[in-house]
């Protein structure tokens, strides 16, 4: 169980979320319209490719830990996170399995073998596609907006999830409803932020890119 929780913690870091100043945002005026537009976008998008910059903010360190890499997504539930800086690290979720590769070696896990693995898969896919906003049982949600973006703040209702994080902030580009930033705030106030840049939608991503090799 400890190993499972450690992997979950790693995945939470890989999908971090944005701490922002709420004074720049106002309550969303038309939540129903936002959800409808998001559903339409999610249905239309089959693949996503993007570079990312991740900032890990720890209260015990004066400097942020910055990582860079690339992200690929292909329906249904094929996800590839590849870190290139400051060191190589790869995680793939595909075909009901999780594959993790680092300098010390590689491991595979069956998603269906554990409820926490299933939650990880659902969480990551839901953040990227926006489907997580449909899960109103597991999260309390606050909807905000400004002239450039929509932001949804999710607070976990589950005690298990709250042991890992206090809140998730997902920022959507107002023009195309794609996710621009995910920020995950941990219980102690530390947070991880990932900014997605150079996004490409509906490009031809071969399924082989999600092979475990």
Secondary structure, DSSP 8 states (H G I E B T S, - for coil): -HHHHHHHHHHHHHT------GGG-EE-S-HHHHHHHHHHHHHH--EEEEEEEEEEE-TT-SS-EEEEEEEEEETTTEEEEEEEESS-EEEEEETTEEEEEETTEEEEEEGGG-HHHHHHHHHHHHHHHSGGGG-TTTEEEEEEE-SSEEEEEEEE-SHHHHTTEEEEEEEEETTT--EEEEEEEETTS-EEEEEEEEEEES----GGGGS--
